[in-house]
Amino acid sequence: MNSLSTGSAVTRRLPAVLAHAAAGLAQRVCSLVWHASAAPAPKALALERNAIHPMAQPLGRTITCETGALWLTFDNTPHDVVLEAGESHTCAIGSRLLIQALHGARLRVD
């Protein structure tokens, strides 16, 4: 079995190697924290009848109709979604979304 002496080149470089590794790890942790905090927070909206709320990047977001009724339409797609109170839709499309209140409505975006 080999053992390292305190004067070897490897042991002299070890503090620098460990410091470099620690700095890289710290940078990755900060990046993860920043990305987690950059995630959009859930928000609740109240829309009057026929009011429209646009969403530029809906992919992965869930729209929940809490009261009233909503019409969801995505740019460049023929498929629209109508939600009534208590129903939800998770967006699988990244194109712009327009949410229109068919009646006065309250919705939540997660």
Protein Blocks (a to p, Z undefined) as FASTA:
>chain_A
ZZddfkbmklmmmmmmmmmmmmmmmmmmmmmmmmmmmpccdddddddehiacddfblghp
acddfbhcdddddehiabdcdddehiacddfbfbdcddddfbdcddddZZ
